[in-house]
Every structure is written in structure tokens, then in C-alpha cells.
Amino acid sequence: MHKNPFYINIFLSFLTILLLSLSFPSPGISYLAWFALVPWFIIISTGYRTGLFSYLIGVSFLVFNLSWLRFVTSLGWLLLSLYIALYFFAFGAVLYYLRRKLRLPHVFIAPFVWVAFEYLRSFPYTGFPWFFAGHSQYLNLPLIQITDITGVYGISFLIVVINAAIADLTEQLLFKRNYKSGIDSVVSSDKKGKMFWFTIIIPSLLLSLVLVYGYLDLRDHKVLQDGPNVCVVQGNVPQGVKITTDKEQQKEILKKYTNLSLKAAGEEVDMIVWPETMVPGVLNIDPNILNREVDRLSKEAVHKLTDATSANLILGGTAIDVRDASALYFNTAFYFNRQGRFVDRYDKIYLVPFGEFIPFEDWLPFFSNIVPYSVSLSGGGRRTIFELDTKNDEKKYYKFGIIICYEDTVAPLVRRFRKDGADFMINITNDAWFHDSSELDQHLAIMVFRAVENRICITRSANSGISSFIAPNGEIYDYLANEGRYKEVEGILCNKIRFENSVTSWYTNHGDVFAISCLLVTSILFLAALTRRIFA
């Protein structure tokens, strides 16, 4: 094996790419995540072109698993994969450097470094908070309860601990004679015995503690009562039709969503929710200003729905504000009360770069060709907390917040909504851009962690799926399906918001302390490695 490290590392890279890809939805074979990184760690142990193979793993994994981006932008698909793979490269390079200088096995270093780079990758506009290792475990309820303390990073940490332990044990038992830079050379002989048992005991203990916490948490956090009755509408309007400027097509979209919503008439419904940008007209200005029929019809639809259902409405659309003689466009959620009167709105704060706006547009005008909007949108400036009155509930009002599309990947935003007093959250999104691809499953998986982290119920209204209700413990207790299909189907899904008998979570109150601590530990380890080199 030592004579042909290049071919061996190619094979090991392929194993990690394959296993890691299969662990995420879909297909979502989640248990594969617990040893998917082992081949990669063995590559790092060899020291043979570690950076190259780490980058190769990152690019290949991302190109394959972000293939749904090709429906929107082939160039963006490639560029994003090449850029985010730099985080994979940095992880591999830093881990190799620390391990060589500090003479410690993977299990004592890799989890901290991994979480540090996941945290750095979570920053809006410079990162991409998708495919965190922990996301693969979104259906494992006992395991993910710890995220109300650690955030999703705690699950990622645990997964990497197990992977690192397996890699260390594999090296000690099988490869120590074949890899000059393996565990045999970085750990002194008098410590090998202790390290061997630590490598078994520490991961086992951590996993046991997390599972015990999860089972106890699921037992103790019982649902107190059902809250308001909410209906989410899923019209399954193809994106090619959705972005049309044809007036008749716009009328058909409005008609479809109105007719689906009218199915809630006669029910005790507190609120009806439409997905992101599904209202073809502009609702925040007088229809006579733009003199467009679709604006007038959209406002008429609001009153038609409230008259028929007596429900509050959340409608995703586009708002236009005129400031300093310039028109600003917003991706907006409009809130209308039971009488059809406009109450307030939420403008999307975190826009998608090169999807909803062009960073440094004056300097990069050529990127306008790949942005799916005819104009760059403006970001909102406030987190709106809405109040919902209920028909048949002892509690008269509930407070809620709204996140639009990929804002659910911004964990601090959801946390701040919860701290602002939101009793539950609503996500409106339009994933029809990506047809029935795995993007829809991956997007839902991320949302599960926002619910558990903040112990808050979240309901989703998605144009093409997956419209659903997520309990504070992460259980997806209802989702819209038709004959077994839950993507690219239409319908209306009604259920009650669920609440737990728990106070605000530790994560809500304190944020990403765990992830920041891992970043701090990584920095300390790096300084220790530098110091060791300088004074060696």
C-alpha cells in the first residue's frame, strides 16, 4: 500500500465521497455518516498530498450533491462547488498540520477543527450552511435533542468523533506498518496503550451521554396543548410558469392558489399561508398606480378569501417601495387579518447572492446574465413579530415570526426571532426552481434543526413541496402528500401548531457558544503547534 499512495488515496477519496453523499437526503442513509469520513482521515494520516485530496473530495462531493443547482445556473453550480471546497481543503490541511506537530490522534483534534470550519461556513454571503455533518441525522430524534444546547454543531462534533476514533483504531490495528506518518509515528510508544483505550472510551461515553439526554428530553418535554389551526397551501406552480410575465398565466396562478385556499372554508381555520412570491400582484400599493389588472385581482383575492374563510392570511409576494425617487423591490410576506385589512409585513433580510441580488453590482455587471430576477432585490431591515388571534383557544393571541426561503439556514436569525418572543415560526419558500430533486429534502432537514435548537414549532408552506409541520422536538408530524408523493404535488394541509412545556432553550439564550468554543480550541491548538515549531 505504501508503494502506491496515489492510487490508494484515489480509492479512499471515492469511498468518502460515496458514503457521505448517500448519508444525506436523499437517499438519506444516515448511519453511513458515522464512518464516511474514515477513508479521508486515513488519507490525512499518510501526509501524501493531503490538501490536493481534501480539495478533490470537496469538489467532487459538492458537484454531485449540488447537481440541483444546474436547473438554475450551471455556472453557479460549478463556481459554488469550487469555492466551498476550499473549506474542505482547509480542514484537511489544518488537521494534518496539527496532528503532525502536536503528535495527537485524530479523535482529539478532528472534531474541533471540523466544527470550527462548519461554523465559519455558516456565515451568510461568505459561506454556505448546507451539508453540515449533523444534517444527515435529522430523523434521529433521540440523537438531535442535544442541539437545544449545542446547535447542529453538536451532532457534527459527535459524528466526527466517531469517524476519527474508527480511523485511529484502523491505523493502529492494520496500517501502522504501512504509513510512515500514521498513528505509529505521531504517538510515542508509552502512550499507545492509553491512547488505544481513550479512543474507544471517550467516543462511546459521548455518544451514550447524548442519547441518554435525548431520551430523557423526549420523555420530559410533553406537548401541553395544540395551538392555532394553520393551513399551508402548495400550488405546485412550475417555475417556468411562475416567472412568466404573461397576464393570463399570472391570473391562473392566482386562481389556483385562491381555489386551493377556499377548501378551508367552513373549517375553524386561524390562518392560511401561501408560499414565497406566489402572489403575482403587488399588494402594498394602490392598483391604480401601476394600472395592472393583476394587482387589482390580487387585492380582490385577499378579500374573497377572508370573507369565505374568516382566516388571517400570510401571502408571499413582492413589495415595491419608492424612496428618493427610486423603486426598491422586496421579497415579502404580507399579513392580512380576518377582515382583509393589511396588518404588517416582513421583508426578507438575508438575500441569496447571485440569486436575488448581485454583490458589487456596479463592479460585476456581467453577472446580471445569471441572476433569475430582472432586478436586484433589497434586503429587509427588521424582524417582524406578528400576532395571531385564535377562534377556539384559551390563549387569545400567539406571536410568530416568518423566515423566507433559505433564511432557515441562518440559525442566528431564527434564534433572534425566538428571543423576540415568537411562539412559533413560519417558513414560506418556493423550491420549484429545483423540480423534485434532493434539494427539497435537504432543505427540510435543515429546518428540523431550527425547530429543536429553539424548542419551537415551525410550519412550512412550499410551492412544490415539502409543506410540513415540525414539532419543537424535531418530529415532522405532518406533511402534504398525494398518493405517496410529497414533491411536485398540489393541495392544502391543515393542522395545529404544537407547543412544549419547556422554557426557552439554552441555545436560544446563548447562541453558538459550542461552535465558537470549538473555533477557540482550534485556534489554541494552532498556536500550540506554531509554538512547538518555533521552540523545537
C-alpha positions as CSV (number, residue, x, y, z in Angstrom):
1,M,0.0,0.0,0.0
2,H,2.8,2.4,0.8
3,K,4.3,2.0,-2.6
4,N,1.3,3.3,-4.5
5,P,-0.2,6.0,-2.2
6,F,-1.7,8.0,-5.1
7,Y,-4.0,5.1,-6.3
8,I,-4.9,4.1,-2.8
9,N,-5.8,7.7,-1.9
10,I,-8.0,8.0,-5.1
11,F,-9.9,4.9,-3.9
12,L,-10.2,6.2,-0.3
13,S,-11.4,9.6,-1.7
14,F,-14.1,7.8,-3.7
15,L,-15.2,5.9,-0.6
16,T,-15.7,9.1,1.4
17,I,-17.5,10.9,-1.5
18,L,-19.8,7.9,-2.0
19,L,-20.6,7.3,1.7
20,L,-21.0,10.9,2.6
21,S,-23.3,11.5,-0.4
22,L,-25.5,8.6,0.5
23,S,-25.8,9.8,4.1
24,F,-27.6,13.0,3.2
25,P,-31.2,13.1,1.9
26,S,-32.0,11.8,-0.5
27,P,-31.5,8.8,-0.2
28,G,-30.5,9.8,3.4
29,I,-28.9,6.5,4.6
30,S,-27.9,8.4,7.8
31,Y,-25.9,5.7,9.5
32,L,-23.3,5.9,6.7
33,A,-22.2,9.3,8.1
34,W,-20.7,7.6,11.1
35,F,-17.9,6.1,9.1
36,A,-18.0,8.1,5.8
37,L,-15.0,10.3,6.9
38,V,-12.8,7.4,7.9
39,P,-11.1,7.0,4.5
40,W,-10.5,10.7,4.3
41,F,-8.8,10.7,7.8
42,I,-6.6,7.8,6.6
43,I,-5.6,9.9,3.6
44,I,-4.7,12.7,6.0
45,S,-2.6,10.3,8.1
46,T,-0.5,9.4,5.0
47,G,0.5,13.0,4.5
48,Y,0.6,12.3,0.8
49,R,-0.8,15.4,-1.0
50,T,-3.3,15.9,1.8
51,G,-4.5,19.3,0.5
52,L,-5.0,18.0,-3.0
53,F,-7.1,15.0,-2.0
54,S,-9.1,17.1,0.5
55,Y,-10.0,19.6,-2.2
56,L,-10.7,16.7,-4.6
57,I,-13.1,15.2,-2.1
58,G,-14.8,18.6,-1.5
59,V,-15.2,19.5,-5.2
60,S,-16.5,16.0,-6.2
61,F,-18.9,15.8,-3.3
62,L,-20.3,19.2,-3.9
63,V,-20.6,18.9,-7.7
64,F,-22.5,15.7,-7.2
65,N,-24.8,16.8,-4.4
66,L,-25.4,20.3,-5.6
67,S,-26.4,19.0,-9.0
68,W,-29.9,20.5,-8.5
69,L,-28.3,23.9,-9.0
70,R,-28.0,23.2,-12.7
71,F,-31.7,23.9,-13.1
72,V,-31.0,27.5,-12.2
73,T,-27.4,28.2,-13.2
74,S,-24.8,25.7,-14.5
75,L,-22.0,28.3,-14.0
76,G,-23.1,29.0,-10.4
77,W,-23.2,25.2,-9.7
78,L,-19.6,24.9,-10.7
79,L,-18.3,28.1,-9.1
80,L,-20.0,27.4,-5.8
81,S,-18.6,23.9,-5.7
82,L,-15.1,25.1,-6.4
83,Y,-15.4,27.8,-3.7
84,I,-17.0,25.8,-0.9
85,A,-14.5,23.0,-1.5
86,L,-11.8,25.4,-0.2
87,Y,-13.3,24.7,3.3
88,F,-12.7,21.0,2.8
89,F,-9.1,21.8,1.7
90,A,-8.5,24.0,4.7
91,F,-9.9,21.3,7.1
92,G,-7.6,18.6,5.7
93,A,-4.6,20.9,5.7
94,V,-5.1,22.2,9.2
95,L,-5.9,18.8,10.6
96,Y,-2.7,17.3,9.0
97,Y,-0.6,20.1,10.3
98,L,-1.9,20.0,13.9
99,R,-1.7,16.2,14.0
100,R,1.9,16.2,12.9
101,K,3.1,19.0,15.2
102,L,1.2,18.0,18.3
103,R,1.6,14.2,17.9
104,L,-2.0,13.5,18.8
105,P,-4.5,11.1,17.1
106,H,-7.5,12.3,15.1
107,V,-10.0,11.9,17.8
108,F,-8.5,14.7,19.9
109,I,-8.2,17.2,17.1
110,A,-10.5,16.5,14.2
111,P,-13.9,17.2,15.9
112,F,-12.8,20.7,17.0
113,V,-11.4,21.6,13.6
114,W,-14.4,20.2,11.7
115,V,-16.9,22.2,13.8
116,A,-14.7,25.3,13.5
117,F,-14.9,25.2,9.7
118,E,-18.6,24.4,9.7
119,Y,-19.1,27.5,11.9
120,L,-17.1,29.6,9.5
121,R,-19.0,28.2,6.6
122,S,-22.3,29.2,8.3
123,F,-21.8,32.9,7.8
124,P,-24.2,34.5,5.3
125,Y,-22.7,35.7,2.0
126,T,-19.3,34.2,2.5
127,G,-20.3,30.7,3.4
128,F,-22.8,28.0,2.6
129,P,-24.5,26.4,5.6
130,W,-25.6,23.3,3.7
131,F,-24.3,19.7,4.1
132,F,-23.3,20.1,7.7
133,A,-22.5,16.6,9.0
134,G,-25.2,16.8,11.6
135,H,-27.9,17.5,9.0
136,S,-27.7,13.8,8.0
137,Q,-29.3,12.8,11.3
138,Y,-32.4,14.9,11.1
139,L,-34.7,11.9,11.5
140,N,-32.9,10.5,14.6
141,L,-35.0,12.3,17.3
142,P,-33.2,11.0,20.4
143,L,-29.8,12.0,19.0
144,I,-30.7,15.5,17.9
145,Q,-32.3,16.7,21.1
146,I,-28.8,17.9,22.3
147,T,-29.0,20.6,19.7
148,D,-31.1,22.7,22.0
149,I,-27.7,23.3,23.7
150,T,-25.1,22.9,21.0
151,G,-26.9,23.7,17.9
152,V,-26.5,21.3,14.9
153,Y,-22.7,21.6,15.5
154,G,-23.0,19.2,18.5
155,I,-24.2,16.4,16.2
156,S,-21.5,17.2,13.7
157,F,-18.9,17.1,16.5
158,L,-20.2,13.7,17.6
159,I,-20.2,12.2,14.1
160,V,-16.6,13.3,13.6
161,V,-15.6,11.9,17.0
162,I,-16.8,8.5,16.0
163,N,-15.2,8.7,12.5
164,A,-11.9,9.9,14.0
165,A,-12.0,7.1,16.5
166,I,-12.6,4.4,13.9
167,A,-9.8,5.9,11.7
168,D,-7.4,5.9,14.7
169,L,-8.2,2.3,15.6
170,T,-7.9,1.2,12.0
171,E,-4.5,2.8,11.7
172,Q,-3.3,1.2,14.9
173,L,-4.6,-2.3,14.1
174,L,-4.0,-2.5,10.4
175,F,-1.9,0.2,8.8
176,K,0.7,1.3,11.3
177,R,3.5,-0.5,9.5
178,N,2.5,0.8,6.1
179,Y,2.1,4.5,6.7
180,K,5.2,6.4,7.9
181,S,3.0,9.3,9.1
182,G,0.3,7.2,10.6
183,I,-0.6,6.8,14.3
184,D,2.5,4.8,14.9
185,S,4.8,7.7,14.3
186,V,2.8,10.5,15.8
187,V,2.2,8.9,19.2
188,S,5.1,7.8,21.4
189,S,5.1,4.1,22.4
190,D,4.5,4.7,26.1
191,K,1.2,6.4,25.3
192,K,-0.1,4.0,22.7
193,G,-1.9,1.8,25.1
194,K,-3.6,4.6,26.9
195,M,-4.5,6.3,23.5
196,F,-6.0,3.0,22.3
197,W,-8.4,2.8,25.2
198,F,-9.1,6.5,25.2
199,T,-10.0,6.2,21.5
200,I,-12.7,3.6,22.5
201,I,-13.9,5.0,25.8
202,I,-14.3,8.7,25.0
203,P,-16.4,8.4,21.8
204,S,-18.6,5.7,23.5
205,L,-19.1,7.8,26.5
206,L,-20.0,10.9,24.5
207,L,-22.5,9.0,22.3
208,S,-24.1,7.4,25.4
209,L,-24.5,10.8,27.2
210,V,-26.0,12.4,24.1
211,L,-28.5,9.5,23.6
212,V,-29.5,9.5,27.3
213,Y,-30.0,13.2,27.2
214,G,-32.2,12.8,24.1
215,Y,-34.4,10.0,25.5
216,L,-34.9,11.9,28.8
217,D,-35.6,15.1,26.9
218,L,-38.2,13.4,24.7
219,R,-39.8,11.9,27.8
220,D,-39.9,15.1,29.8
221,H,-40.9,17.6,27.1
222,K,-44.6,16.6,26.6
223,V,-46.9,18.6,24.3
224,L,-49.0,20.8,26.6
225,Q,-51.7,21.5,24.0
226,D,-52.4,22.2,20.4
227,G,-52.4,25.8,19.4
228,P,-53.9,27.7,16.4
229,N,-55.1,25.9,13.4
230,V,-53.0,26.8,10.4
231,C,-53.4,25.8,6.7
232,V,-50.5,25.8,4.3
233,V,-51.1,25.9,0.6
234,Q,-49.0,24.1,-2.0
235,G,-50.0,25.0,-5.6
236,N,-47.1,23.3,-7.4
237,V,-46.7,26.0,-10.0
238,P,-43.8,25.2,-12.2
239,Q,-41.0,27.8,-12.1
240,G,-41.2,28.4,-15.8
241,V,-44.8,29.4,-15.3
242,K,-44.2,31.2,-12.1
243,I,-41.7,33.7,-13.6
244,T,-43.8,34.4,-16.6
245,T,-44.9,38.0,-17.5
246,D,-47.9,36.6,-19.4
247,K,-51.0,38.2,-17.8
248,E,-53.2,35.1,-18.4
249,Q,-50.7,32.8,-16.7
250,Q,-50.5,35.2,-13.8
251,K,-54.2,35.1,-13.4
252,E,-54.2,31.3,-13.5
253,I,-51.6,31.2,-10.7
254,L,-53.7,33.5,-8.6
255,K,-56.8,31.4,-9.3
256,K,-55.2,28.1,-8.4
257,Y,-54.0,29.4,-5.0
258,T,-57.3,31.0,-4.3
259,N,-59.3,27.9,-5.1
260,L,-57.0,25.7,-3.0
261,S,-57.3,28.1,-0.1
262,L,-61.1,28.1,-0.4
263,K,-61.1,24.4,0.6
264,A,-60.6,25.7,4.1
265,A,-63.9,27.5,4.1
266,G,-66.2,26.2,6.8
267,E,-63.3,24.9,8.9
268,E,-62.1,26.5,12.1
269,V,-59.0,28.0,10.5
270,D,-56.9,30.6,12.2
271,M,-54.5,31.3,9.4
272,I,-53.9,30.4,5.7
273,V,-50.3,30.6,4.4
274,W,-49.1,30.9,0.8
275,P,-45.5,30.2,-0.2
276,E,-42.9,32.7,-1.2
277,T,-43.7,35.1,-4.0
278,M,-46.9,33.3,-5.0
279,V,-49.0,36.5,-5.3
280,P,-48.5,37.8,-8.8
281,G,-49.7,41.3,-8.0
282,V,-48.2,44.0,-5.8
283,L,-50.2,44.2,-2.5
284,N,-48.6,47.2,-0.8
285,I,-49.5,49.9,-3.3
286,D,-52.7,51.2,-4.9
287,P,-53.6,49.1,-8.0
288,N,-54.3,52.3,-9.9
289,I,-50.6,53.4,-9.6
290,L,-49.2,50.7,-11.8
291,N,-52.5,50.3,-13.6
292,R,-52.1,46.5,-13.8
293,E,-55.1,44.2,-13.7
294,V,-53.2,41.5,-11.8
295,D,-52.7,44.0,-8.9
296,R,-56.4,44.6,-8.6
297,L,-57.2,40.9,-8.9
298,S,-54.7,40.1,-6.2
299,K,-56.3,42.5,-3.7
300,E,-59.7,41.2,-4.6
301,A,-58.5,37.7,-3.9
302,V,-57.5,38.8,-0.3
303,H,-61.0,39.9,0.5
304,K,-62.5,36.9,-1.2
305,L,-60.5,34.6,1.0
306,T,-61.1,36.4,4.2
307,D,-64.8,36.7,3.6
308,A,-65.1,33.0,2.8
309,T,-62.8,31.6,5.5
310,S,-62.7,34.2,8.2
311,A,-59.0,33.4,8.5
312,N,-55.9,35.5,8.8
313,L,-53.6,35.4,5.7
314,I,-49.9,35.2,5.1
315,L,-49.2,35.8,1.5
316,G,-45.8,35.7,-0.2
317,G,-45.2,38.3,-2.8
318,T,-43.2,41.3,-4.0
319,A,-43.3,44.7,-2.3
320,I,-42.3,47.9,-4.0
321,D,-41.2,50.9,-2.0
322,V,-40.4,54.3,-3.6
323,R,-37.5,56.0,-1.8
324,D,-35.7,59.1,-3.1
325,A,-37.3,58.7,-6.4
326,S,-36.1,55.1,-6.8
327,A,-38.1,51.9,-6.7
328,L,-36.9,49.3,-4.2
329,Y,-38.1,45.7,-4.6
330,F,-38.5,43.3,-1.6
331,N,-39.2,39.6,-1.2
332,T,-42.1,40.0,1.2
333,A,-44.6,38.1,3.4
334,F,-47.8,40.2,3.8
335,Y,-50.1,39.7,6.8
336,F,-53.8,40.4,6.5
337,N,-56.3,40.0,9.3
338,R,-59.7,38.2,9.2
339,Q,-61.4,41.3,7.9
340,G,-58.9,41.5,5.0
341,R,-57.1,44.5,6.3
342,F,-53.4,44.8,5.9
343,V,-51.6,44.5,9.3
344,D,-47.9,44.3,8.7
345,R,-45.2,42.7,6.5
346,Y,-41.8,41.0,6.7
347,D,-39.2,41.7,4.1
348,K,-36.6,39.0,3.6
349,I,-33.4,40.1,5.3
350,Y,-30.8,37.6,4.0
351,L,-31.0,37.5,0.3
352,V,-29.4,34.9,-1.9
353,P,-26.2,36.2,-3.6
354,F,-26.4,36.0,-7.4
355,G,-29.9,34.7,-6.9
356,E,-31.8,37.7,-5.6
357,F,-29.1,40.4,-5.8
358,I,-25.6,40.9,-7.3
359,P,-22.9,41.8,-4.8
360,F,-20.9,44.8,-6.0
361,E,-23.3,45.1,-9.0
362,D,-21.5,48.2,-10.3
363,W,-18.2,46.3,-10.5
364,L,-19.7,42.9,-11.7
365,P,-22.3,43.9,-14.3
366,F,-21.7,40.7,-16.3
367,F,-23.2,38.6,-13.5
368,S,-26.6,40.1,-14.3
369,N,-26.9,37.4,-17.0
370,I,-27.1,34.6,-14.4
371,V,-29.4,36.3,-11.9
372,P,-33.0,34.9,-12.3
373,Y,-34.6,38.2,-11.3
374,S,-34.8,41.2,-13.7
375,V,-33.8,43.5,-10.9
376,S,-31.8,43.1,-7.7
377,L,-33.9,42.9,-4.6
378,S,-33.3,44.9,-1.5
379,G,-32.9,43.3,1.9
380,G,-35.3,44.0,4.8
381,G,-34.3,45.9,7.9
382,R,-36.3,44.4,10.8
383,R,-37.5,41.2,12.3
384,T,-41.3,41.5,12.4
385,I,-43.2,39.8,15.2
386,F,-46.8,39.2,14.2
387,E,-49.8,38.4,16.5
388,L,-52.3,35.8,15.6
389,D,-55.8,35.8,17.2
390,T,-57.5,32.4,17.6
391,K,-61.1,31.2,17.4
392,N,-61.1,28.2,19.8
393,D,-58.2,28.5,22.2
394,E,-57.9,29.6,25.8
395,K,-54.9,31.8,24.8
396,K,-56.3,34.7,22.7
397,Y,-53.1,35.6,20.9
398,Y,-49.9,33.9,19.7
399,K,-46.8,35.6,18.4
400,F,-45.0,34.3,15.4
401,G,-42.2,35.2,13.0
402,I,-41.6,34.4,9.4
403,I,-38.5,33.3,7.5
404,I,-38.4,33.3,3.8
405,C,-36.7,30.6,1.7
406,Y,-33.1,29.9,2.7
407,E,-33.3,32.2,5.8
408,D,-33.9,28.9,7.6
409,T,-30.2,28.1,7.1
410,V,-29.3,31.2,9.1
411,A,-29.5,29.8,12.6
412,P,-28.9,33.1,14.5
413,L,-31.9,34.7,12.7
414,V,-34.4,32.0,13.9
415,R,-32.8,32.3,17.4
416,R,-33.4,36.0,17.4
417,F,-37.0,35.6,16.4
418,R,-37.5,33.2,19.3
419,K,-35.8,35.7,21.7
420,D,-38.0,38.4,20.4
421,G,-41.0,36.5,21.7
422,A,-42.1,34.3,18.8
423,D,-44.2,31.3,19.9
424,F,-43.9,29.6,16.6
425,M,-42.3,30.2,13.2
426,I,-43.5,30.0,9.6
427,N,-41.3,29.3,6.6
428,I,-42.5,30.3,3.2
429,T,-40.4,29.1,0.3
430,N,-40.5,28.3,-3.4
431,D,-38.3,25.4,-4.3
432,A,-39.9,24.8,-7.6
433,W,-36.7,26.1,-9.1
434,F,-35.2,22.6,-8.4
435,H,-38.1,20.4,-9.5
436,D,-38.4,17.2,-7.5
437,S,-34.6,17.0,-6.7
438,S,-33.0,16.2,-3.4
439,E,-32.8,19.9,-2.7
440,L,-36.3,19.8,-1.3
441,D,-35.4,17.0,1.2
442,Q,-32.1,18.7,2.2
443,H,-33.9,22.0,2.8
444,L,-36.5,20.3,5.1
445,A,-33.7,18.5,7.0
446,I,-32.1,21.9,7.9
447,M,-35.4,23.2,9.1
448,V,-35.7,20.4,11.6
449,F,-32.7,21.6,13.5
450,R,-34.0,25.2,13.7
451,A,-37.1,23.7,15.5
452,V,-35.1,21.7,18.0
453,E,-32.5,24.3,18.7
454,N,-35.1,26.8,19.8
455,R,-37.8,24.4,21.0
456,I,-40.3,26.0,18.7
457,C,-42.9,24.6,16.2
458,I,-42.3,25.5,12.6
459,T,-44.7,25.2,9.7
460,R,-43.6,25.4,6.1
461,S,-45.6,26.5,3.0
462,A,-43.7,25.4,-0.1
463,N,-44.8,25.9,-3.6
464,S,-43.7,22.5,-4.9
465,G,-43.0,20.8,-1.5
466,I,-42.2,19.9,1.1
467,S,-45.0,21.6,3.0
468,S,-45.0,20.4,6.6
469,F,-45.4,20.8,10.3
470,I,-42.4,20.3,12.5
471,A,-42.8,19.9,16.3
472,P,-40.4,21.5,18.8
473,N,-38.7,18.1,19.3
474,G,-37.9,17.9,15.6
475,E,-40.7,15.4,14.7
476,I,-42.2,16.1,11.2
477,Y,-45.7,15.3,12.4
478,D,-47.5,16.2,9.2
479,Y,-46.6,16.9,5.6
480,L,-48.6,17.3,2.4
481,A,-48.6,14.2,0.2
482,N,-50.7,12.9,-2.7
483,E,-50.7,9.2,-3.5
484,G,-47.3,8.8,-1.8
485,R,-45.7,11.7,-3.5
486,Y,-44.7,14.7,-1.4
487,K,-42.8,16.7,-4.1
488,E,-44.4,18.4,-7.1
489,V,-48.0,17.8,-5.9
490,E,-50.7,20.4,-5.1
491,G,-53.1,20.6,-2.2
492,I,-53.8,22.2,1.2
493,L,-52.5,20.9,4.5
494,C,-54.2,22.0,7.8
495,N,-53.0,21.1,11.3
496,K,-52.5,22.7,14.7
497,I,-49.3,24.3,16.0
498,R,-47.8,22.3,18.8
499,F,-46.2,23.6,22.0
500,E,-44.0,22.0,24.6
501,N,-43.9,22.5,28.3
502,S,-40.4,23.9,28.1
503,V,-38.8,27.2,28.7
504,T,-36.6,29.0,26.2
505,S,-33.8,26.7,25.2
506,W,-30.2,27.2,26.3
507,Y,-29.2,27.6,22.6
508,T,-31.8,30.3,22.2
509,N,-30.5,32.2,25.2
510,H,-26.8,31.8,24.5
511,G,-26.3,31.0,20.8
512,D,-23.4,29.2,19.2
513,V,-21.2,29.0,22.3
514,F,-20.4,25.4,21.5
515,A,-19.3,26.2,17.9
516,I,-17.3,29.3,19.0
517,S,-15.6,27.2,21.7
518,C,-14.5,24.7,19.0
519,L,-13.2,27.5,17.0
520,L,-11.3,28.8,20.0
521,V,-9.9,25.3,20.8
522,T,-8.7,25.0,17.2
523,S,-7.0,28.4,17.4
524,I,-5.3,27.4,20.6
525,L,-4.1,24.1,19.1
526,F,-2.8,26.0,16.1
527,L,-0.9,28.4,18.3
528,A,0.5,25.5,20.3
529,A,1.6,23.9,17.0
530,L,3.3,27.1,15.9
531,T,5.0,27.5,19.3
532,R,6.2,23.9,19.2
533,R,7.8,24.5,15.8
534,I,9.4,27.8,16.8
535,F,10.9,26.5,20.1
536,A,11.6,23.0,19.0
